[in-house]
Structures are given as C-alpha cells and as structure tokens.
C-alpha cells in the first residue's frame, strides 16, 4: 500500500513484474483512502494485488479476496485484517511467479470507481443508512479526528462517539437523553454521544 507513484524506470527493474496490494476489491474504490470510503458507503470489503502501472490502482489484477470486517472495528483493526489477508495472498502470488507468471485479469473500466481523500463534509451523518452501517462507519473513521455532524429538528449536533445500535428499535425522530442522541435510521437506531448542539 505504498502511497506514492513509482517512476517507470523503477517499475521496469522488476523482472517478473511490479505488484501492489490495494485494500479494496478493485476496480472499485481506487484512490488513497479506500478503507474510509468502503465503510462510509457500507460496501463489500477486501484486498487486491495488481500490477503497478502509471495510472494509480489500474493495473491488471493477479489476486483478490473478500474480507468480512467485524462490527465496531477501528481503522487500525480493519487495516490489520486486510493486511493479513493480503499477506496470505502474496505467498500464493510469489509461488505463481516462481513457477512462471500469474494469471492477469484486466480491470473493467465500466465498474471502476475512484475516491479522493475525505473532506470534512464526508463525515456528516445522514439518512439512507442502517444503524449498523453508521455505527461501523463512526468506529472505523474515528482516528481521523473529524467531528461527525448530524442535523435534525432544526438543530445541528456534533457527535463524539458511536456507543451502540439497536436494529429492533424504531423512532419517528431523534431523541436526546443526557449527552446521548438516539438517531433513527433506515433500519434500527444509532446511539451516540454528542459534544454540543446549535440551531441551524
């Protein structure tokens, strides 16, 4: 997951090919922060090994595996899970390279997607997600140190931490209990703490 572009003369030094591990199921979620966007969009997660070419994350795929992330995992835990699966795939890739050359699967440009570094507005908590998805998103991205903004009932809340979620609970509107906010979702309710609220 080297985050810089290698010059062509370095890539060409690798006699059997230059390969990179990318923490997503390419060609989806190309870009510098795929973990953030997979958690933000509640997408299927995984790792891919691909050939390094001039265009970031666009080379032919040589190995790929889906990885199911545990609820409540933080950014470090997710990265570690993906790295461990990627390392296991690498051992198979090395064996293929030793025996000859691996099978190359071109990436389909029709389903390719690219996402940049997240901006402040990307941390906003909005409708259209389940309580589990929002809970996992907040846990996975807390290390970015950005406030999570949620708007409801003419108020703007700065959320601090996702405490829990209840998929069996339903609410017509957000409810405040002390410093806790109960947020209605497409499925269930997210329970989070907030640091302040202000009129919109």
Beta strands, then each sheet from edge to edge (+ up, - down):
strand 1: 19-22
strand 2: 46-51
strand 3: 61-66
strand 4: 148-152
strand 5: 155-166
strand 6: 175-177
strand 7: 180-184
strand 8: 189-199
sheet 1: 1+ 2- 3+
sheet 2: 4+ 5- 8+ 7- 6+
end
